[in-house]
Amino acid sequence: MTQRMPLADSLHVLKSLREDADVVVATMGAAREWMKLGMHRLDFIYAPSAMGEAPLVGLGIALAQPWRRVFVCNGDGCLLMNLGCLVSITAAAPVNYTLLLFDNAVYEVTGGQATAADARVRRGGAVDYCNIARGCGFETVHDFSQLEVWQTHARRVLCERGPRFIRLAVEPVPGGEVPRSPGPPPARARDFAAALALPQPPTSPHSG
Amino acid sequence: MFTGDEISAELCDLGVTHLVWLPDSALGAWEAALASCPSFDLVRICREGEAWAVAAGLFLGGARPLVLIQCTGLFDSGDSLRNAVHDFGLPLFAIIGYRNYLNPAAVDSAKTYTEPTLAAWQIPWRLIDSRDKLHLLRSHYSACCQAGEPGAVLIAEGRM
């Protein structure tokens, strides 16, 4: 049985380490739970979404504003929609970029069906996302399935050289629904762009 | 129809900061010129849907991105385009290679569906099917930027 941590608790660790100039892009279940922790002007809730594209939206932000740390909270079903994004990210190689994979092994918002990567529906065990990330060129790759270990090491790993790939094994949220846009999407996009345009004190993308 | 240097010069003048691209056999000939142009960064992606999402992030971050893909990639990338342009209202602009437009013997259906696809996605476009129409890139891009609307130019591919 794979050990997994509660999704909300895993996000709370990121929340506790998030600095004021950091951008967080979140989609699907992670977005739904992230909003419950309280919103920040540099949160971009990617809902409605084009499933699989959140890491690329984050990549664009990271390239446009290399002085900011950009964290993308993505799901495993989303990543499976577009594994090629890992190659695009490492080709551009922004050091300020972190992709957090919240892996619950199911399509949570559609009712909890297994993904094709889940060990229950395939021979040879679950797909190893961290090995895929390494093969795609991520130099900084971490895998956490215990909340206490993630809590202990998060600050350090988020200071390592980017782009970073961090897999967090999380429990599915029973009845977890599709995240609702917290406002009209075009207005949110304008507000987010305006917040990104505000002058910020320069910070190192390596700083924790 | 155009050299990479000619396109690079246009994009430089237009103030493009990032060119998000996936080449086809015609656009691919521009690679050296595009990659070496100091005015913008070339962002290489793996599938065309990524292009709209990367461009969306760049635009939100204050950059001036431009997408460069083939029409077949336009077909493939519809959901990503829809989300960026119509859900979030981002005025993204693309140069799209129009496969086989100049090749009357072509038997594939790319020509049939390119313009109807742009029409379906409500992307205003201009067709560049001869060298003397390159100015349409500049005029349409400028008009779209000024209006805050998305847009595209189709560059005809095939034999001339």
Interface residues (C-beta under 8 A of the other chain):
Chain A: V25 F44 P48 S49 A50 M51 G52 E53 A54 L56 V57 G58 L59 G60 I61 A62 L63 A64 Q65 N82 G84 C85 V87 S88 A91 A92 P185 P186 R188 A189 R190 F192 A193 L196 A197
Chain B: T17 H18 D41 V43 R44 I45 C46 R47 G49 E50 W52 A53 V54 A55 A56 G57 L58 F59 L60 G61 G62 A63 P65 D79 S80 R82 N83 A84 D87 F88 G89 L90
